[in-house]
Amino acid sequence: MKDRFTITISDVHGSRNFSFNQLVRKFALFFILFIVLVIVSGGTVIWWLNQETVNIENQRMEAQLSFKGELEKNQANYLLLNDAKQKLQSELDNKSKQIQFLDQTLQGLEDLIGVSSKAETPVRDRVKLVQLSTLEKRIMLLDFPNGRPVKNFKGLSSGFGWRIHPVTGKKEFHRGLDYRGKIGDPVLATANGTIEYAGYHKRSGYGNLVIISHRNGFKTLYGHMSKLRVKTGQVIKKGDRIGDIGSTGLSSGPHLHYEVSYVQRKLNPVPFVDWNINKYDEIIKRVKGVPWGSLSQAVQNRVQMVEKQLLLRDVK
């Protein structure tokens, strides 16, 4: 009976014997061992999970504290920015009131001296206009192109802009004004200056051509003349006769071609033709891209320099 074992259980009723196979015994031992291993493993897992829970909780608390710190920092920055914004807004409101006051004052001065301007005109140019005296205005009207380049106005045959060329029949951009007239009618300089070119210019098609260089970057061009009355390098005054209307070069009939440019940029001559002492400020509104404020300042500086020289002469 080596493969069996007996268990005896005794009580008040007597003894009972239970006989089992050795295989059952081994199974029982293995089962008990398995239960012990499960309990140990479960305990280990429970301990590990508990440690992980503690670590996660610590990390959560650290993250919460960090977020709270950043939130408080951002709130403090927001308060600082809000204070700065309110301060800037207050300064902006004050500046706006000052600008409004200055604009009203400037408008009053403009009304007082008879200068009119629109809201879109730069304040700097408006201030310079107000500061200009009648003498300074007249100096500008002597040095910068203005008025008609012909003595006898008989109308225009072509304006500034796109057109069909009367000779070539091609569409082209006409960069000036064409004045009607008879051969021999006087052509006049529209401002003081120096003759930059006077001669026959075949390549341009302008025939007998005169180019006058004026102060501060302005130039005027006079083409198709029948006769030239000036020479290159000659200094001329506004109103001087520089030639006669003709039909030389690429021309369909007697007329004067007239252009105005500022620093190599062709300008519409019409506003300059209309420019005079009574419509002095209109040129600023009609001609863009010309620094009228700095040009006015240059004229003022010239007048002030002359006034100082006269004062010094009187003192001597």
Residue pairs with C-beta under 8 A, 6 or more apart in sequence:
2 22
3 21
3 22
3 23
4 19
4 20
4 21
4 22
5 19
5 20
5 22
5 25
6 17
6 18
6 19
6 20
7 17
7 18
7 19
7 20
8 15
8 16
8 17
8 18
9 15
9 16
9 17
9 18
10 16
102 123
103 123
106 123
106 126
106 127
106 130
109 130
110 116
110 117
110 126
110 129
110 130
113 130
115 129
115 130
115 280
115 281
116 281
117 126
117 129
117 281
117 284
117 285
118 285
120 285
121 281
121 284
121 285
122 293
124 293
125 284
125 292
125 293
125 296
127 293
128 292
128 293
128 296
128 297
128 300
129 280
129 281
129 284
129 296
131 296
131 300
132 140
132 296
132 299
132 300
133 303
134 277
135 303
136 296
136 299
136 300
136 303
137 277
137 280
138 277
139 299
139 302
139 303
140 295
140 296
140 299
141 238
141 275
141 276
141 277
141 280
142 191
142 192
142 237
142 238
143 191
143 192
143 193
143 214
143 215
143 216
143 299
144 191
144 214
144 215
144 216
144 218
144 272
144 295
145 190
145 191
145 214
145 218
145 220
145 260
145 269
145 272
146 190
146 191
146 272
146 273
146 275
146 276
147 190
147 238
147 272
147 273
147 275
147 276
148 179
148 188
148 190
148 273
149 179
149 187
149 188
149 189
149 190
149 220
149 222
149 256
149 258
150 179
150 181
150 185
150 186
150 187
150 188
150 245
150 256
151 185
151 186
151 187
151 188
151 241
152 181
152 185
152 186
153 179
154 179
154 180
154 181
155 179
155 180
156 177
156 178
156 179
156 180
157 178
157 179
157 180
157 253
157 255
158 166
158 174
158 177
158 178
159 174
159 177
159 178
159 270
160 174
160 175
160 176
160 177
160 268
160 269
160 270
161 173
161 174
162 171
162 172
162 173
162 174
163 171
163 172
163 173
163 174
164 170
164 171
164 172
165 171
165 172
166 252
167 250
167 251
167 252
168 250
175 259
175 266
176 221
176 257
176 258
176 259
176 260
176 266
176 269
177 257
177 258
177 259
177 269
177 270
177 273
178 255
178 256
178 257
178 258
179 245
179 255
179 256
179 258
180 254
180 255
181 245
181 254
181 255
181 256
182 245
182 254
183 226
183 244
183 245
183 246
183 247
183 254
184 226
184 227
184 244
184 245
184 246
185 244
185 245
186 241
186 244
186 245
187 210
187 222
187 225
187 241
187 242
187 243
187 244
187 245
187 256
188 239
188 240
188 241
188 242
189 212
189 220
189 236
189 237
189 238
189 239
189 240
189 242
190 220
190 238
190 260
190 272
191 212
191 214
191 218
191 220
191 238
192 214
192 215
192 236
192 237
192 238
193 212
193 213
193 214
193 215
193 220
193 235
193 236
194 212
194 213
194 233
194 234
194 235
194 236
195 210
195 211
195 212
195 213
195 230
195 231
195 232
195 233
195 234
195 235
195 236
195 242
196 211
196 212
196 213
196 219
196 232
197 209
197 210
197 211
197 232
198 209
198 210
198 211
198 228
198 230
198 231
198 232
198 234
198 242
199 208
199 209
199 228
199 232
200 207
200 208
200 209
200 248
201 207
201 208
201 209
201 223
201 249
202 249
204 223
204 249
205 249
205 250
206 221
206 223
206 224
206 248
206 249
206 250
206 257
207 223
207 224
207 225
207 246
207 247
207 248
207 249
207 250
207 251
208 223
208 224
208 225
208 226
208 227
208 228
208 243
208 246
208 248
208 249
209 221
209 222
209 223
209 225
209 249
210 221
210 222
210 225
210 228
210 230
210 242
210 243
211 219
211 220
211 221
211 222
212 219
212 220
212 221
212 222
212 236
212 242
213 219
214 220
216 295
216 298
217 262
217 263
218 260
218 261
218 262
219 260
219 261
219 262
220 258
220 259
220 260
220 261
221 257
221 258
221 259
221 261
222 242
222 243
222 256
222 257
222 258
223 249
223 256
223 257
223 258
223 259
224 245
224 246
224 247
224 248
224 249
224 251
224 254
224 255
224 256
224 257
225 243
225 244
225 245
225 246
225 248
225 256
226 243
226 244
226 245
226 246
226 247
226 248
226 254
227 243
227 244
227 246
228 242
228 243
229 241
229 242
229 243
229 244
230 236
230 240
230 242
230 243
236 242
245 254
245 255
245 256
246 254
247 253
247 254
247 255
258 269
259 266
259 269
260 266
260 267
260 268
260 269
260 272
261 267
262 289
262 290
265 289
267 287
267 290
268 287
271 282
271 283
271 286
271 287
272 283
272 287
274 282
275 282
275 283
283 292
284 292
